[in-house]
Amino acid sequence: MRQNRFPVIDGDGHITERSKEILEYLGGNYRGTSKDESWADTFAPFPSLDGWARLSGMSSPGLRDYPDCDTWGAFLDECGIQTTVVYPTAALAFGLIQDPAWAVEIARAYNSWLYATYTKKNPRILGAAIIPVHDVAAAIVELRRVKNDLGMPGAMFPSVTRLRKGYGHESFFPLYEEACKLDMPIAIHGAPSRGLGFDFFDSFVEVHALEHPVPLMIQMTNMIFQGVFELFPQLRVAYLEAGAGWVPFMMDRLDEDFERRGKKWAPRLKKRPSDYITGGQVYVSLESEERTLPYVLELFGEDHIFFASDYPHERQRAQYLHDIPELEARQDISDVAKRKILADNARVFYRLAD
């Protein structure tokens, strides 16, 4: 295992779903679906992210890994990463599922498959569960199961849904209450672009540039102005895969509107939006080469930004190997900040043991 200057926890890696394997974990009315080979080969259990082909060489240059558990373990050793928390790939579009009953069943199957296929085989690979926000009562049940039975350290909410409401809506409040009781953090992960106002783009580079930060901005705005962080002060939420540079912009933008209109339109708030963002409940991941990182650390703080490999998305395997050494070598941030970013902050967010 490679030795880095600092311990490293990967706060946002990814698995690549094997649909037929996941379908074997279906229950209820869907039990036996995996035996229908024609269905399983033709229709994926998760919707398309955005209609763009994402095969290697089509959406990104070069041949990307398609890692199983052993390949992921070798990658951890090669990079000198102690632990990773992995999120989905195809299931990033989970929120676009139309049928709530299917969302509940496929979430349960995915989470069971993720635990059995990765964490049970290699405890250094921890899973972030997908939670069926389509049905809050069922989502609470699944949140308890993945925490208590599977020992998963975090729960993912899709950043884009077909629900026509954001995560500041009161219907989600029971789910936040349960997350606080369980001490279970929530991660809102960017990806799908549907309905965000740029479906007319005819270039994938334009779509991809915006489909991660824009939905995170939308969800953060809705959650803050509707008082989620005021009402649930123990709730921890990470907004993932848009880097960290957008956070100071949002702090100023939301504060400006709150000063002008907050008394009428955000009556639950007792502080400025930026005070909630910097108050310890909000986390983000970073891109290791972000030029604005020193400024972000100054305004947002050092304690709520963590390293994310994003492996195996977007790049060839060898290209990931430079990220940690280059972050460790940066002269514009302190060693204290580096240690927090590379391990300490993710450990606090996910409540991981030392």
GUMIFI-872508 format. One record per residue (C-alpha): residue in one letter; x, y, z. Coordinates in steps of 0.05 Angstrom, whole numbers. Example, Ala and Ser with C-alpha at 12.3 -4.5 7.8 and 13.67 -1.06 7.14 Angstrom:
BEGIN
<r><code>A</code><u>246</u><v>-90</v><w>156</w></r>
<r><code>S</code><u>273</u><v>-21</v><w>143</w></r>
! end
This chain:
BEGIN
<r><code>M</code><u>0</u><v>0</v><w>0</w></r>
<r><code>R</code><u>27</u><v>68</v><w>-19</w></r>
<r><code>Q</code><u>47</u><v>113</v><w>38</w></r>
<r><code>N</code><u>21</u><v>185</v><w>34</w></r>
<r><code>R</code><u>42</u><v>242</v><w>79</w></r>
<r><code>F</code><u>-27</u><v>242</v><w>111</w></r>
<r><code>P</code><u>-80</u><v>189</v><w>122</w></r>
<r><code>V</code><u>-132</u><v>188</v><w>66</w></r>
<r><code>I</code><u>-206</u><v>172</v><w>66</w></r>
<r><code>D</code><u>-242</u><v>176</v><w>0</w></r>
<r><code>G</code><u>-309</u><v>209</v><w>15</w></r>
<r><code>D</code><u>-340</u><v>197</v><w>-54</w></r>
<r><code>G</code><u>-320</u><v>139</v><w>-98</w></r>
<r><code>H</code><u>-367</u><v>99</v><w>-143</w></r>
<r><code>I</code><u>-386</u><v>29</v><w>-159</w></r>
<r><code>T</code><u>-411</u><v>7</v><w>-227</w></r>
<r><code>E</code><u>-476</u><v>-30</v><w>-222</w></r>
<r><code>R</code><u>-485</u><v>-102</v><w>-248</w></r>
<r><code>S</code><u>-560</u><v>-100</v><w>-262</w></r>
<r><code>K</code><u>-572</u><v>-175</v><w>-264</w></r>
<r><code>E</code><u>-537</u><v>-184</v><w>-197</w></r>
<r><code>I</code><u>-579</u><v>-129</v><w>-166</w></r>
<r><code>L</code><u>-644</u><v>-158</v><w>-192</w></r>
<r><code>E</code><u>-629</u><v>-222</v><w>-154</w></r>
<r><code>Y</code><u>-640</u><v>-184</v><w>-89</w></r>
<r><code>L</code><u>-711</u><v>-161</v><w>-108</w></r>
<r><code>G</code><u>-768</u><v>-182</v><w>-63</w></r>
<r><code>G</code><u>-843</u><v>-176</v><w>-59</w></r>
<r><code>N</code><u>-880</u><v>-174</v><w>-125</w></r>
<r><code>Y</code><u>-814</u><v>-167</v><w>-163</w></r>
<r><code>R</code><u>-782</u><v>-231</v><w>-137</w></r>
<r><code>G</code><u>-757</u><v>-273</v><w>-195</w></r>
<r><code>T</code><u>-749</u><v>-214</v><w>-242</w></r>
<r><code>S</code><u>-675</u><v>-231</v><w>-252</w></r>
<r><code>K</code><u>-696</u><v>-296</v><w>-285</w></r>
<r><code>D</code><u>-729</u><v>-257</v><w>-342</w></r>
<r><code>E</code><u>-666</u><v>-252</v><w>-383</w></r>
<r><code>S</code><u>-697</u><v>-214</v><w>-442</w></r>
<r><code>W</code><u>-723</u><v>-160</v><w>-395</w></r>
<r><code>A</code><u>-658</u><v>-155</v><w>-356</w></r>
<r><code>D</code><u>-617</u><v>-148</v><w>-419</w></r>
<r><code>T</code><u>-663</u><v>-98</v><w>-453</w></r>
<r><code>F</code><u>-686</u><v>-50</v><w>-399</w></r>
<r><code>A</code><u>-641</u><v>-24</v><w>-343</w></r>
<r><code>P</code><u>-670</u><v>-21</v><w>-273</w></r>
<r><code>F</code><u>-650</u><v>52</v><w>-267</w></r>
<r><code>P</code><u>-669</u><v>109</v><w>-315</w></r>
<r><code>S</code><u>-620</u><v>142</v><w>-362</w></r>
<r><code>L</code><u>-582</u><v>199</v><w>-330</w></r>
<r><code>D</code><u>-597</u><v>248</v><w>-385</w></r>
<r><code>G</code><u>-602</u><v>213</v><w>-452</w></r>
<r><code>W</code><u>-527</u><v>219</v><w>-467</w></r>
<r><code>A</code><u>-486</u><v>156</v><w>-482</w></r>
<r><code>R</code><u>-433</u><v>147</v><w>-429</w></r>
<r><code>L</code><u>-391</u><v>91</v><w>-457</w></r>
<r><code>S</code><u>-316</u><v>99</v><w>-453</w></r>
<r><code>G</code><u>-291</u><v>142</v><w>-510</w></r>
<r><code>M</code><u>-360</u><v>173</v><w>-522</w></r>
<r><code>S</code><u>-372</u><v>217</v><w>-461</w></r>
<r><code>S</code><u>-299</u><v>218</v><w>-437</w></r>
<r><code>P</code><u>-233</u><v>201</v><w>-471</w></r>
<r><code>G</code><u>-196</u><v>137</v><w>-455</w></r>
<r><code>L</code><u>-214</u><v>70</v><w>-427</w></r>
<r><code>R</code><u>-242</u><v>73</v><w>-356</w></r>
<r><code>D</code><u>-241</u><v>16</v><w>-305</w></r>
<r><code>Y</code><u>-303</u><v>-26</v><w>-293</w></r>
<r><code>P</code><u>-283</u><v>-46</v><w>-223</w></r>
<r><code>D</code><u>-308</u><v>-104</v><w>-181</w></r>
<r><code>C</code><u>-291</u><v>-109</v><w>-107</w></r>
<r><code>D</code><u>-221</u><v>-136</v><w>-118</w></r>
<r><code>T</code><u>-204</u><v>-82</v><w>-169</w></r>
<r><code>W</code><u>-229</u><v>-29</v><w>-120</w></r>
<r><code>G</code><u>-187</u><v>-58</v><w>-65</w></r>
<r><code>A</code><u>-125</u><v>-56</v><w>-109</w></r>
<r><code>F</code><u>-140</u><v>17</v><w>-127</w></r>
<r><code>L</code><u>-143</u><v>35</v><w>-53</w></r>
<r><code>D</code><u>-75</u><v>4</v><w>-42</w></r>
<r><code>E</code><u>-46</u><v>37</v><w>-104</w></r>
<r><code>C</code><u>-69</u><v>106</v><w>-81</w></r>
<r><code>G</code><u>-55</u><v>95</v><w>-7</w></r>
<r><code>I</code><u>-128</u><v>105</v><w>12</w></r>
<r><code>Q</code><u>-150</u><v>73</v><w>78</w></r>
<r><code>T</code><u>-225</u><v>72</v><w>66</w></r>
<r><code>T</code><u>-274</u><v>93</v><w>12</w></r>
<r><code>V</code><u>-349</u><v>108</v><w>15</w></r>
<r><code>V</code><u>-378</u><v>89</v><w>-52</w></r>
<r><code>Y</code><u>-438</u><v>118</v><w>-88</w></r>
<r><code>P</code><u>-475</u><v>91</v><w>-149</w></r>
<r><code>T</code><u>-466</u><v>105</v><w>-222</w></r>
<r><code>A</code><u>-530</u><v>87</v><w>-259</w></r>
<r><code>A</code><u>-570</u><v>97</v><w>-195</w></r>
<r><code>L</code><u>-550</u><v>170</v><w>-193</w></r>
<r><code>A</code><u>-613</u><v>175</v><w>-237</w></r>
<r><code>F</code><u>-653</u><v>139</v><w>-184</w></r>
<r><code>G</code><u>-696</u><v>201</v><w>-170</w></r>
<r><code>L</code><u>-725</u><v>198</v><w>-241</w></r>
<r><code>I</code><u>-761</u><v>133</v><w>-228</w></r>
<r><code>Q</code><u>-836</u><v>144</v><w>-239</w></r>
<r><code>D</code><u>-865</u><v>87</v><w>-198</w></r>
<r><code>P</code><u>-855</u><v>96</v><w>-122</w></r>
<r><code>A</code><u>-865</u><v>22</v><w>-109</w></r>
<r><code>W</code><u>-809</u><v>5</v><w>-158</w></r>
<r><code>A</code><u>-764</u><v>58</v><w>-127</w></r>
<r><code>V</code><u>-773</u><v>26</v><w>-58</w></r>
<r><code>E</code><u>-759</u><v>-45</v><w>-83</w></r>
<r><code>I</code><u>-699</u><v>-28</v><w>-127</w></r>
<r><code>A</code><u>-668</u><v>15</v><w>-72</w></r>
<r><code>R</code><u>-673</u><v>-43</v><w>-23</w></r>
<r><code>A</code><u>-644</u><v>-91</v><w>-75</w></r>
<r><code>Y</code><u>-587</u><v>-44</v><w>-93</w></r>
<r><code>N</code><u>-568</u><v>-32</v><w>-20</w></r>
<r><code>S</code><u>-569</u><v>-106</v><w>-4</w></r>
<r><code>W</code><u>-527</u><v>-121</v><w>-66</w></r>
<r><code>L</code><u>-478</u><v>-65</v><w>-49</w></r>
<r><code>Y</code><u>-466</u><v>-92</v><w>21</w></r>
<r><code>A</code><u>-459</u><v>-164</v><w>-1</w></r>
<r><code>T</code><u>-416</u><v>-150</v><w>-61</w></r>
<r><code>Y</code><u>-369</u><v>-99</v><w>-32</w></r>
<r><code>T</code><u>-369</u><v>-84</v><w>43</w></r>
<r><code>K</code><u>-380</u><v>-156</v><w>65</w></r>
<r><code>K</code><u>-320</u><v>-176</v><w>23</w></r>
<r><code>N</code><u>-276</u><v>-116</v><w>38</w></r>
<r><code>P</code><u>-293</u><v>-74</v><w>99</w></r>
<r><code>R</code><u>-250</u><v>-17</v><w>71</w></r>
<r><code>I</code><u>-305</u><v>-6</v><w>18</w></r>
<r><code>L</code><u>-366</u><v>25</v><w>52</w></r>
<r><code>G</code><u>-431</u><v>38</v><w>17</w></r>
<r><code>A</code><u>-475</u><v>100</v><w>15</w></r>
<r><code>A</code><u>-546</u><v>73</v><w>11</w></r>
<r><code>I</code><u>-596</u><v>100</v><w>-39</w></r>
<r><code>I</code><u>-660</u><v>121</v><w>-4</w></r>
<r><code>P</code><u>-728</u><v>119</v><w>-38</w></r>
<r><code>V</code><u>-749</u><v>192</v><w>-27</w></r>
<r><code>H</code><u>-810</u><v>177</v><w>-71</w></r>
<r><code>D</code><u>-844</u><v>146</v><w>-9</w></r>
<r><code>V</code><u>-822</u><v>178</v><w>56</w></r>
<r><code>A</code><u>-852</u><v>124</v><w>102</w></r>
<r><code>A</code><u>-815</u><v>70</v><w>63</w></r>
<r><code>A</code><u>-753</u><v>113</v><w>61</w></r>
<r><code>I</code><u>-752</u><v>116</v><w>137</w></r>
<r><code>V</code><u>-757</u><v>40</v><w>141</w></r>
<r><code>E</code><u>-699</u><v>33</v><w>92</w></r>
<r><code>L</code><u>-658</u><v>85</v><w>128</w></r>
<r><code>R</code><u>-663</u><v>44</v><w>192</w></r>
<r><code>R</code><u>-647</u><v>-21</v><w>156</w></r>
<r><code>V</code><u>-584</u><v>4</v><w>121</w></r>
<r><code>K</code><u>-559</u><v>36</v><w>185</w></r>
<r><code>N</code><u>-576</u><v>-18</v><w>236</w></r>
<r><code>D</code><u>-572</u><v>-82</v><w>194</w></r>
<r><code>L</code><u>-521</u><v>-64</v><w>141</w></r>
<r><code>G</code><u>-478</u><v>-14</v><w>179</w></r>
<r><code>M</code><u>-477</u><v>36</v><w>121</w></r>
<r><code>P</code><u>-447</u><v>103</v><w>141</w></r>
<r><code>G</code><u>-488</u><v>149</v><w>96</w></r>
<r><code>A</code><u>-551</u><v>156</v><w>55</w></r>
<r><code>M</code><u>-555</u><v>186</v><w>-15</w></r>
<r><code>F</code><u>-613</u><v>228</v><w>-39</w></r>
<r><code>P</code><u>-614</u><v>239</v><w>-115</w></r>
<r><code>S</code><u>-604</u><v>312</v><w>-133</w></r>
<r><code>V</code><u>-656</u><v>310</v><w>-188</w></r>
<r><code>T</code><u>-724</u><v>276</v><w>-180</w></r>
<r><code>R</code><u>-791</u><v>272</v><w>-214</w></r>
<r><code>L</code><u>-827</u><v>293</v><w>-149</w></r>
<r><code>R</code><u>-836</u><v>366</v><w>-168</w></r>
<r><code>K</code><u>-811</u><v>389</v><w>-100</w></r>
<r><code>G</code><u>-744</u><v>401</v><w>-67</w></r>
<r><code>Y</code><u>-715</u><v>372</v><w>-3</w></r>
<r><code>G</code><u>-738</u><v>433</v><w>35</w></r>
<r><code>H</code><u>-810</u><v>408</v><w>30</w></r>
<r><code>E</code><u>-844</u><v>391</v><w>95</w></r>
<r><code>S</code><u>-860</u><v>321</v><w>71</w></r>
<r><code>F</code><u>-786</u><v>303</v><w>80</w></r>
<r><code>F</code><u>-783</u><v>328</v><w>152</w></r>
<r><code>P</code><u>-799</u><v>260</v><w>183</w></r>
<r><code>L</code><u>-741</u><v>231</v><w>143</w></r>
<r><code>Y</code><u>-694</u><v>284</v><w>171</w></r>
<r><code>E</code><u>-719</u><v>271</v><w>241</w></r>
<r><code>E</code><u>-703</u><v>197</v><w>233</w></r>
<r><code>A</code><u>-635</u><v>212</v><w>203</w></r>
<r><code>C</code><u>-619</u><v>254</v><w>265</w></r>
<r><code>K</code><u>-642</u><v>198</v><w>312</w></r>
<r><code>L</code><u>-597</u><v>149</v><w>275</w></r>
<r><code>D</code><u>-540</u><v>199</v><w>269</w></r>
<r><code>M</code><u>-541</u><v>183</v><w>195</w></r>
<r><code>P</code><u>-514</u><v>236</v><w>147</w></r>
<r><code>I</code><u>-547</u><v>251</v><w>81</w></r>
<r><code>A</code><u>-509</u><v>263</v><w>16</w></r>
<r><code>I</code><u>-542</u><v>297</v><w>-43</w></r>
<r><code>H</code><u>-503</u><v>276</v><w>-104</w></r>
<r><code>G</code><u>-504</u><v>313</v><w>-171</w></r>
<r><code>A</code><u>-512</u><v>281</v><w>-239</w></r>
<r><code>P</code><u>-578</u><v>282</v><w>-279</w></r>
<r><code>S</code><u>-593</u><v>343</v><w>-320</w></r>
<r><code>R</code><u>-667</u><v>332</v><w>-337</w></r>
<r><code>G</code><u>-712</u><v>391</v><w>-324</w></r>
<r><code>L</code><u>-656</u><v>438</v><w>-304</w></r>
<r><code>G</code><u>-664</u><v>485</v><w>-363</w></r>
<r><code>F</code><u>-608</u><v>462</v><w>-409</w></r>
<r><code>D</code><u>-640</u><v>402</v><w>-443</w></r>
<r><code>F</code><u>-630</u><v>440</v><w>-508</w></r>
<r><code>F</code><u>-554</u><v>433</v><w>-505</w></r>
<r><code>D</code><u>-527</u><v>391</v><w>-562</w></r>
<r><code>S</code><u>-458</u><v>382</v><w>-532</w></r>
<r><code>F</code><u>-443</u><v>334</v><w>-475</w></r>
<r><code>V</code><u>-388</u><v>378</v><w>-448</w></r>
<r><code>E</code><u>-439</u><v>434</v><w>-436</w></r>
<r><code>V</code><u>-487</u><v>386</v><w>-402</w></r>
<r><code>H</code><u>-434</u><v>355</v><w>-358</w></r>
<r><code>A</code><u>-406</u><v>422</v><w>-336</w></r>
<r><code>L</code><u>-472</u><v>442</v><w>-305</w></r>
<r><code>E</code><u>-509</u><v>378</v><w>-286</w></r>
<r><code>H</code><u>-471</u><v>370</v><w>-221</w></r>
<r><code>P</code><u>-470</u><v>440</v><w>-191</w></r>
<r><code>V</code><u>-538</u><v>466</v><w>-213</w></r>
<r><code>P</code><u>-582</u><v>414</v><w>-178</w></r>
<r><code>L</code><u>-539</u><v>420</v><w>-115</w></r>
<r><code>M</code><u>-550</u><v>496</v><w>-115</w></r>
<r><code>I</code><u>-625</u><v>485</v><w>-123</w></r>
<r><code>Q</code><u>-629</u><v>435</v><w>-66</w></r>
<r><code>M</code><u>-586</u><v>476</v><w>-19</w></r>
<r><code>T</code><u>-627</u><v>539</v><w>-33</w></r>
<r><code>N</code><u>-692</u><v>503</v><w>-19</w></r>
<r><code>M</code><u>-667</u><v>467</v><w>43</w></r>
<r><code>I</code><u>-639</u><v>531</v><w>74</w></r>
<r><code>F</code><u>-696</u><v>578</v><w>60</w></r>
<r><code>Q</code><u>-748</u><v>527</v><w>82</w></r>
<r><code>G</code><u>-712</u><v>520</v><w>149</w></r>
<r><code>V</code><u>-686</u><v>449</v><w>146</w></r>
<r><code>F</code><u>-620</u><v>466</v><w>181</w></r>
<r><code>E</code><u>-656</u><v>509</v><w>232</w></r>
<r><code>L</code><u>-708</u><v>456</v><w>249</w></r>
<r><code>F</code><u>-658</u><v>398</v><w>249</w></r>
<r><code>P</code><u>-593</u><v>425</v><w>279</w></r>
<r><code>Q</code><u>-563</u><v>355</v><w>285</w></r>
<r><code>L</code><u>-572</u><v>339</v><w>211</w></r>
<r><code>R</code><u>-509</u><v>333</v><w>169</w></r>
<r><code>V</code><u>-515</u><v>342</v><w>94</w></r>
<r><code>A</code><u>-461</u><v>336</v><w>40</w></r>
<r><code>Y</code><u>-469</u><v>365</v><w>-29</w></r>
<r><code>L</code><u>-425</u><v>322</v><w>-73</w></r>
<r><code>E</code><u>-387</u><v>324</v><w>-139</w></r>
<r><code>A</code><u>-390</u><v>398</v><w>-156</w></r>
<r><code>G</code><u>-325</u><v>417</v><w>-122</w></r>
<r><code>A</code><u>-323</u><v>470</v><w>-68</w></r>
<r><code>G</code><u>-315</u><v>535</v><w>-106</w></r>
<r><code>W</code><u>-390</u><v>546</v><w>-113</w></r>
<r><code>V</code><u>-401</u><v>551</v><w>-38</w></r>
<r><code>P</code><u>-377</u><v>624</v><w>-26</w></r>
<r><code>F</code><u>-420</u><v>646</v><w>-85</w></r>
<r><code>M</code><u>-481</u><v>614</v><w>-53</w></r>
<r><code>M</code><u>-465</u><v>644</v><w>14</w></r>
<r><code>D</code><u>-467</u><v>715</v><w>-15</w></r>
<r><code>R</code><u>-525</u><v>702</v><w>-62</w></r>
<r><code>L</code><u>-571</u><v>672</v><w>-9</w></r>
<r><code>D</code><u>-552</u><v>725</v><w>43</w></r>
<r><code>E</code><u>-569</u><v>781</v><w>-6</w></r>
<r><code>D</code><u>-639</u><v>754</v><w>-19</w></r>
<r><code>F</code><u>-651</u><v>738</v><w>53</w></r>
<r><code>E</code><u>-634</u><v>809</v><w>74</w></r>
<r><code>R</code><u>-685</u><v>836</v><w>24</w></r>
<r><code>R</code><u>-741</u><v>785</v><w>27</w></r>
<r><code>G</code><u>-727</u><v>736</v><w>83</w></r>
<r><code>K</code><u>-777</u><v>762</v><w>134</w></r>
<r><code>K</code><u>-835</u><v>745</v><w>88</w></r>
<r><code>W</code><u>-809</u><v>686</v><w>48</w></r>
<r><code>A</code><u>-763</u><v>650</v><w>98</w></r>
<r><code>P</code><u>-797</u><v>660</v><w>166</w></r>
<r><code>R</code><u>-765</u><v>598</v><w>197</w></r>
<r><code>L</code><u>-695</u><v>626</v><w>192</w></r>
<r><code>K</code><u>-663</u><v>656</v><w>254</w></r>
<r><code>K</code><u>-595</u><v>668</v><w>221</w></r>
<r><code>R</code><u>-567</u><v>687</v><w>154</w></r>
<r><code>P</code><u>-563</u><v>631</v><w>103</w></r>
<r><code>S</code><u>-487</u><v>636</v><w>105</w></r>
<r><code>D</code><u>-488</u><v>622</v><w>179</w></r>
<r><code>Y</code><u>-523</u><v>556</v><w>167</w></r>
<r><code>I</code><u>-474</u><v>539</v><w>111</w></r>
<r><code>T</code><u>-414</u><v>552</v><w>156</w></r>
<r><code>G</code><u>-447</u><v>527</v><w>219</w></r>
<r><code>G</code><u>-422</u><v>455</v><w>216</w></r>
<r><code>Q</code><u>-480</u><v>418</v><w>183</w></r>
<r><code>V</code><u>-461</u><v>429</v><w>110</w></r>
<r><code>Y</code><u>-404</u><v>391</v><w>77</w></r>
<r><code>V</code><u>-377</u><v>388</v><w>6</w></r>
<r><code>S</code><u>-325</u><v>349</v><w>-32</w></r>
<r><code>L</code><u>-270</u><v>382</v><w>-72</w></r>
<r><code>E</code><u>-232</u><v>375</v><w>-136</w></r>
<r><code>S</code><u>-159</u><v>371</v><w>-116</w></r>
<r><code>E</code><u>-136</u><v>422</v><w>-168</w></r>
<r><code>E</code><u>-188</u><v>476</v><w>-151</w></r>
<r><code>R</code><u>-152</u><v>544</v><w>-155</w></r>
<r><code>T</code><u>-202</u><v>578</v><w>-109</w></r>
<r><code>L</code><u>-191</u><v>529</v><w>-52</w></r>
<r><code>P</code><u>-153</u><v>578</v><w>-6</w></r>
<r><code>Y</code><u>-210</u><v>628</v><w>-13</w></r>
<r><code>V</code><u>-262</u><v>574</v><w>1</w></r>
<r><code>L</code><u>-224</u><v>553</v><w>63</w></r>
<r><code>E</code><u>-223</u><v>625</v><w>86</w></r>
<r><code>L</code><u>-298</u><v>636</v><w>78</w></r>
<r><code>F</code><u>-327</u><v>567</v><w>88</w></r>
<r><code>G</code><u>-276</u><v>538</v><w>136</w></r>
<r><code>E</code><u>-229</u><v>479</v><w>138</w></r>
<r><code>D</code><u>-273</u><v>429</v><w>175</w></r>
<r><code>H</code><u>-326</u><v>411</v><w>124</w></r>
<r><code>I</code><u>-291</u><v>396</v><w>58</w></r>
<r><code>F</code><u>-267</u><v>326</v><w>41</w></r>
<r><code>F</code><u>-228</u><v>290</v><w>-12</w></r>
<r><code>A</code><u>-266</u><v>251</v><w>-65</w></r>
<r><code>S</code><u>-232</u><v>205</v><w>-115</w></r>
<r><code>D</code><u>-293</u><v>199</v><w>-161</w></r>
<r><code>Y</code><u>-261</u><v>133</v><w>-185</w></r>
<r><code>P</code><u>-276</u><v>103</v><w>-235</w></r>
<r><code>H</code><u>-314</u><v>159</v><w>-270</w></r>
<r><code>E</code><u>-288</u><v>205</v><w>-325</w></r>
<r><code>R</code><u>-215</u><v>184</v><w>-326</w></r>
<r><code>Q</code><u>-166</u><v>127</v><w>-338</w></r>
<r><code>R</code><u>-139</u><v>93</v><w>-277</w></r>
<r><code>A</code><u>-69</u><v>122</v><w>-281</w></r>
<r><code>Q</code><u>-96</u><v>193</v><w>-280</w></r>
<r><code>Y</code><u>-123</u><v>184</v><w>-210</w></r>
<r><code>L</code><u>-56</u><v>168</v><w>-180</w></r>
<r><code>H</code><u>-32</u><v>240</v><w>-182</w></r>
<r><code>D</code><u>-90</u><v>271</v><w>-143</w></r>
<r><code>I</code><u>-68</u><v>258</v><w>-72</w></r>
<r><code>P</code><u>7</u><v>274</v><w>-82</w></r>
<r><code>E</code><u>-12</u><v>338</v><w>-118</w></r>
<r><code>L</code><u>-60</u><v>359</v><w>-63</w></r>
<r><code>E</code><u>-7</u><v>343</v><w>-10</w></r>
<r><code>A</code><u>44</u><v>385</v><w>-49</w></r>
<r><code>R</code><u>2</u><v>448</v><w>-54</w></r>
<r><code>Q</code><u>36</u><v>508</v><w>-23</w></r>
<r><code>D</code><u>-26</u><v>552</v><w>-18</w></r>
<r><code>I</code><u>-60</u><v>512</v><w>37</w></r>
<r><code>S</code><u>-34</u><v>491</v><w>105</w></r>
<r><code>D</code><u>-16</u><v>421</v><w>127</w></r>
<r><code>V</code><u>-70</u><v>426</v><w>179</w></r>
<r><code>A</code><u>-122</u><v>438</v><w>124</w></r>
<r><code>K</code><u>-93</u><v>382</v><w>82</w></r>
<r><code>R</code><u>-100</u><v>332</v><w>139</w></r>
<r><code>K</code><u>-172</u><v>352</v><w>151</w></r>
<r><code>I</code><u>-190</u><v>349</v><w>77</w></r>
<r><code>L</code><u>-156</u><v>283</v><w>64</w></r>
<r><code>A</code><u>-184</u><v>244</v><w>124</w></r>
<r><code>D</code><u>-209</u><v>280</v><w>186</w></r>
<r><code>N</code><u>-270</u><v>314</v><w>157</w></r>
<r><code>A</code><u>-297</u><v>252</v><w>122</w></r>
<r><code>R</code><u>-285</u><v>213</v><w>186</w></r>
<r><code>V</code><u>-329</u><v>263</v><w>224</w></r>
<r><code>F</code><u>-383</u><v>267</v><w>171</w></r>
<r><code>Y</code><u>-391</u><v>191</v><w>164</w></r>
<r><code>R</code><u>-375</u><v>177</v><w>237</w></r>
<r><code>L</code><u>-318</u><v>130</v><w>219</w></r>
<r><code>A</code><u>-272</u><v>101</v><w>271</w></r>
<r><code>D</code><u>-200</u><v>126</v><w>275</w></r>
! end
